[in-house]
Each structure stands twice: as structure tokens, then as C-alpha cells.
Amino acid sequence: MALIGKWWWRFKTETTFLWVKVISSIYETSGGLFGDDSLHTDSFKSVWNDIIKTGFDINEIGLPFRNFFVKELGNGGSTSFWNDSWNGNEVLKTKFKRLSRLDSDINASVKDRVIWGGTRGVGNWSWTREPFGRAMDELHTLNGIISGAVLNAKKIDTWRWSSGSNGVFNTKALTDMINSKLLTSSDTNCETLRNKLVPKKVEVFVWRARKLRLPVLMELDKRGIDLHSVRCPLCDDDVETFNHSLILCINAFEVWCKVFD
């Protein structure tokens, strides 16, 4: 999860690279990373979609992964006003949903939407229609955030990883945080032991089987790999699932019988 999560950091920091421009042309400026859940659904499969989903999965285990990406403002020219977390909090598109829908340019930069007066920022809006009702309440709060924004015309915008001491993404640090959430035990004094009499590759195989991570045909098909057939290549009696390949297949059954004998 941490290794895949690093692609979020790379997308934000490698803005001049061709692959980032390609992703941006397909998924808009934010790359789909800071939008809603509509992109990463089972009906929409792609490698980048899986990367997006991983970020949301990290959020769901209790880590504010998406909020770890913070934009340090310079001139505001390369920071998306609505899609980037530049005020040290959640992205404005999520916090002010009504107002973001009224903006004529959802990809406008901070420089486009904030006029720096030397002591405070002032909103520079371009609405499709004038806000009213609850949108006006949102606008009042948003103006308070903008007034505290500080722009520096001589400095470019940079990304900071707020969870690290040096502001740079660290895979090991994120791995440790994920492990602390996923590998907690009710008995903190209980160590995880391995049976030294069992070959390590056998233990790894069993672990992968319990995690449903074996490359059986049904799982490969779910991941969008084009296969000629998903039926068991050994017996052709049923589709190849975890249970079938390890237990129900006649070939597997014969192996188990010999083991028990």
C-alpha cells in the first residue's frame, strides 16, 4: 500500500514528466486523486484507478493519507485552488461543495482566485451564477481562509509531506504507520512466530492463500486480464477459484488423500 501510495507523491512532484501530463489529460488536473469515490469503482478498471483506490483504502484504515499532501504556497500559480490542500486542511472542493460547483473554472489556480494585497488575500471570483442561501454561508467561511493566505510572487509553489520531519514522502515511514493500524494485536506481548520446520516458501504460499492472493484464473479475470477461459486447466469441471484449485479439484483431492495416508 505504501509503495503504491508513493505514486500519489510522484504525480504531485513530477509535474514536468510526460506520464503526469498523460494522466492529467485523462483524469483532469488533480489526477482523480482528490475527487470523490466515483472513479475507483469495480466497473471502471485501470492501473491508475487502482492507484487512486489505494489512497482511499489507506484513508479507510484510519490514516488521513490525502491530508498528508500539503501545498506550500509561493506565487500560487501551480496550486489548484479547489483540488489541492494548500491551507493546511482538507481540499476546498470537498469542504465547500456548493461553491466549487458554481466556479466557472474548477481547475483555477490559487493565483487566479486570490488577489494578494500585501497584508491579506481577497477573493477573485468567476461564478456561473451568484451564490445564495447556504452557498453564501460557505463563501463567508471561505473568505476567512483566503484572507489568511500569503502569496510570494518571487517564489514557486512546492509540495510538502506533512507526516515527515523533512517534508518529503518516505515509503518506510508510511509502511510503519500502515502496519501500526493493520497489525495491532489484543495481546501486545504476543510475538508472531513461524514454524522453522516448514519451508519458508510453503509458509508464504499459505499466507497468500489466506489473503486470497494466489493467481488463480478467477482472480486474474477480476483484475481485467484477458483470458481464454477461467475453467480449471487440470480437470475442466469448474471455474478455477481458491477453493477449487486447493481443495475441490479432483487432482487436489488425490494429493490430499495421499498426504493423509
C-alpha positions as CSV (number, residue, x, y, z in Angstrom):
1,M,0.0,0.0,0.0
2,A,2.8,2.4,0.8
3,L,4.7,1.7,-2.4
4,I,1.5,2.3,-4.5
5,G,0.8,5.4,-2.3
6,K,4.2,6.8,-3.4
7,W,2.7,7.3,-6.9
8,W,0.4,10.0,-5.4
9,W,3.6,11.8,-4.3
10,R,5.3,11.3,-7.6
11,F,2.2,12.6,-9.5
12,K,2.3,15.8,-7.4
13,T,6.0,16.4,-7.6
14,E,7.0,15.2,-11.1
15,T,4.7,17.7,-12.9
16,T,7.0,18.2,-15.9
17,F,7.1,14.4,-16.7
18,L,5.2,13.1,-19.7
19,W,3.4,10.4,-17.8
20,V,2.0,13.0,-15.4
21,K,0.7,15.1,-18.4
22,V,-1.0,12.0,-19.8
23,I,-2.7,11.1,-16.5
24,S,-3.8,14.8,-16.1
25,S,-5.3,14.8,-19.6
26,I,-7.4,11.7,-18.7
27,Y,-8.3,12.4,-15.1
28,E,-8.2,16.3,-15.1
29,T,-5.6,18.3,-13.3
30,S,-5.9,16.6,-9.9
31,G,-5.4,13.2,-11.5
32,G,-8.6,12.0,-9.8
33,L,-6.6,11.7,-6.5
34,F,-8.6,14.3,-4.5
35,G,-12.0,13.9,-6.0
36,D,-14.9,11.7,-4.8
37,D,-15.3,7.9,-4.9
38,S,-16.9,7.9,-8.4
39,L,-13.7,7.0,-10.3
40,H,-12.5,4.0,-8.4
41,T,-15.4,1.6,-8.9
42,D,-15.4,-2.0,-9.9
43,S,-16.9,-1.1,-13.3
44,F,-14.0,1.2,-14.1
45,K,-10.7,-0.7,-14.3
46,S,-7.3,0.7,-15.0
47,V,-3.9,0.8,-13.4
48,W,-4.2,4.4,-12.3
49,N,-7.7,3.7,-10.9
50,D,-6.1,1.1,-8.7
51,I,-3.6,3.7,-7.5
52,I,-6.4,6.1,-6.7
53,K,-8.3,3.4,-4.8
54,T,-5.2,2.5,-2.7
55,G,-5.1,6.1,-1.4
56,F,-8.7,5.9,-0.4
57,D,-8.0,2.4,1.2
58,I,-5.3,4.0,3.4
59,N,-7.7,6.6,4.5
60,E,-10.2,4.0,5.4
61,I,-7.9,2.2,7.9
62,G,-7.6,5.4,9.9
63,L,-4.7,7.3,8.4
64,P,-5.5,10.8,6.9
65,F,-3.4,9.9,3.8
66,R,-4.9,12.5,1.5
67,N,-4.4,15.3,4.0
68,F,-0.7,14.4,4.3
69,F,-0.2,16.2,0.9
70,V,0.1,19.9,1.7
71,K,1.0,22.6,-0.8
72,E,3.4,25.3,0.4
73,L,2.3,28.5,-1.4
74,G,4.7,30.7,-3.3
75,N,3.1,32.7,-6.1
76,G,0.1,30.3,-6.2
77,G,0.4,29.7,-9.9
78,S,0.8,25.9,-9.8
79,T,-1.6,25.2,-7.0
80,S,-5.2,24.3,-7.8
81,F,-7.5,26.4,-5.7
82,W,-10.1,23.7,-5.3
83,N,-8.2,20.5,-5.7
84,D,-5.0,21.0,-3.7
85,S,-4.7,21.1,0.0
86,W,-2.9,24.4,0.3
87,N,-4.4,25.9,3.5
88,G,-3.2,23.1,5.8
89,N,-6.6,21.4,5.9
90,E,-8.8,19.3,3.6
91,V,-9.2,20.3,0.0
92,L,-11.6,23.2,-0.6
93,K,-13.5,21.2,-3.2
94,T,-14.5,18.7,-0.5
95,K,-15.1,21.3,2.2
96,F,-17.1,23.8,0.0
97,K,-19.0,21.6,-2.4
98,R,-21.7,24.1,-3.3
99,L,-19.3,26.9,-4.1
100,S,-16.9,24.6,-6.1
101,R,-19.9,23.7,-8.4
102,L,-20.6,27.3,-9.0
103,D,-17.0,28.2,-10.1
104,S,-16.7,28.6,-13.9
105,D,-13.2,27.0,-13.8
106,I,-12.9,24.2,-11.3
107,N,-9.1,23.9,-12.2
108,A,-8.4,27.6,-11.4
109,S,-5.2,28.2,-9.5
110,V,-4.8,30.0,-6.2
111,K,-3.2,32.8,-8.1
112,D,-6.4,33.1,-10.2
113,R,-8.7,33.1,-7.2
114,V,-6.7,35.1,-4.6
115,I,-5.6,38.7,-5.0
116,W,-2.7,39.4,-2.7
117,G,-2.9,42.9,-1.3
118,G,0.3,42.8,0.7
119,T,-1.3,42.2,4.1
120,R,-4.3,39.9,3.3
121,G,-5.8,37.9,0.5
122,V,-9.1,38.8,-1.3
123,G,-11.3,36.5,-3.4
124,N,-11.3,37.0,-7.1
125,W,-14.4,35.0,-8.2
126,S,-15.9,33.9,-11.5
127,W,-19.2,32.3,-10.8
128,T,-21.6,30.6,-13.3
129,R,-24.3,32.3,-11.1
130,E,-24.2,34.3,-7.9
131,P,-24.1,32.3,-4.7
132,F,-27.1,32.5,-2.4
133,G,-28.5,30.6,0.6
134,R,-26.2,28.1,2.1
135,A,-23.6,28.8,-0.6
136,M,-23.3,32.3,0.9
137,D,-22.5,30.8,4.3
138,E,-19.8,28.8,2.7
139,L,-18.5,31.9,0.9
140,H,-18.2,33.8,4.2
141,T,-16.1,31.0,5.7
142,L,-14.0,30.7,2.6
143,N,-13.3,34.4,2.5
144,G,-11.9,34.0,6.0
145,I,-9.5,31.3,4.8
146,I,-8.5,33.4,1.8
147,S,-7.7,36.4,4.0
148,G,-5.0,34.4,5.7
149,A,-3.4,33.2,2.5
150,V,0.1,34.6,1.9
151,L,1.5,34.8,-1.6
152,N,5.0,35.5,-2.7
153,A,5.4,36.5,-6.3
154,K,9.2,35.6,-6.3
155,K,8.7,32.0,-5.0
156,I,7.3,28.9,-6.8
157,D,4.8,26.6,-5.1
158,T,6.1,23.3,-3.6
159,W,4.6,20.2,-2.1
160,R,5.3,19.1,1.4
161,W,4.6,15.7,3.0
162,S,3.2,16.8,6.4
163,S,3.8,13.4,8.1
164,G,7.5,13.5,7.6
165,S,10.1,15.5,9.5
166,N,11.8,16.8,6.3
167,G,8.6,17.3,4.3
168,V,9.5,14.6,1.8
169,F,7.5,11.4,1.2
170,N,9.1,8.4,2.9
171,T,7.9,4.9,2.0
172,K,9.2,3.2,5.2
173,A,7.5,5.8,7.4
174,L,4.2,5.3,5.7
175,T,4.7,1.5,5.9
176,D,5.2,1.7,9.6
177,M,2.1,3.8,10.0
178,I,0.0,1.3,8.0
179,N,1.4,-1.6,10.0
180,S,0.5,0.1,13.2
181,K,-3.1,0.2,12.0
182,L,-3.3,-3.2,10.4
183,L,-1.1,-5.4,12.6
184,T,-2.3,-4.5,16.0
185,S,-2.9,-7.3,18.4
186,S,-5.1,-7.6,21.5
187,D,-2.1,-9.0,23.3
188,T,0.9,-6.7,22.6
189,N,3.3,-9.1,24.3
190,C,2.4,-11.9,21.9
191,E,5.0,-12.3,19.1
192,T,4.4,-13.6,15.7
193,L,6.2,-16.9,15.4
194,R,7.0,-19.1,12.4
195,N,7.4,-22.8,12.3
196,K,11.0,-23.4,11.5
197,L,10.3,-27.0,10.4
198,V,8.1,-25.7,7.5
199,P,10.0,-24.3,4.4
200,K,9.6,-20.5,4.2
201,K,8.2,-20.7,0.7
202,V,5.4,-23.0,1.9
203,E,4.5,-20.6,4.7
204,V,4.4,-17.8,2.2
205,F,2.1,-19.8,0.0
206,V,-0.3,-20.5,2.8
207,W,-0.2,-16.8,3.8
208,R,-1.0,-15.8,0.2
209,A,-3.8,-18.3,0.1
210,R,-5.4,-17.0,3.3
211,K,-5.1,-13.5,1.9
212,L,-6.7,-14.6,-1.4
213,R,-3.6,-13.5,-3.3
214,L,-2.9,-16.6,-5.4
215,P,-3.1,-16.0,-9.2
216,V,-6.0,-18.4,-9.8
217,L,-7.9,-17.7,-13.1
218,M,-10.9,-16.2,-11.4
219,E,-8.8,-13.6,-9.6
220,L,-6.9,-12.7,-12.7
221,D,-10.1,-12.2,-14.6
222,K,-11.4,-9.9,-11.8
223,R,-8.2,-7.8,-12.4
224,G,-9.0,-7.3,-16.0
225,I,-6.5,-9.8,-17.5
226,D,-7.8,-11.1,-20.8
227,L,-8.0,-14.9,-20.5
228,H,-9.2,-17.6,-23.0
229,S,-11.1,-19.4,-20.2
230,V,-11.5,-19.3,-16.4
231,R,-12.2,-23.0,-16.1
232,C,-9.7,-25.2,-14.2
233,P,-6.9,-26.2,-16.6
234,L,-6.4,-29.6,-14.8
235,C,-9.9,-31.0,-14.6
236,D,-12.1,-28.6,-16.6
237,D,-15.0,-29.4,-14.2
238,D,-15.5,-25.9,-12.8
239,V,-14.0,-22.4,-12.8
240,E,-10.6,-22.1,-11.1
241,T,-11.2,-20.4,-7.7
242,F,-9.1,-20.7,-4.5
243,N,-11.3,-23.4,-3.1
244,H,-11.5,-25.4,-6.3
245,S,-7.7,-25.2,-7.0
246,L,-6.7,-26.2,-3.5
247,I,-9.4,-28.5,-2.3
248,L,-12.3,-29.3,-4.7
249,C,-10.3,-30.1,-7.9
250,I,-10.0,-33.9,-8.3
251,N,-6.3,-33.5,-8.7
252,A,-6.0,-31.6,-5.5
253,F,-8.3,-34.1,-3.8
254,E,-6.0,-37.0,-4.8
255,V,-3.0,-35.2,-3.4
256,W,-4.7,-34.6,-0.1
257,C,-5.7,-38.3,0.1
258,K,-2.0,-39.3,-0.3
259,V,-1.0,-36.7,2.3
260,F,-3.5,-38.1,4.8
261,D,-2.5,-41.7,4.0
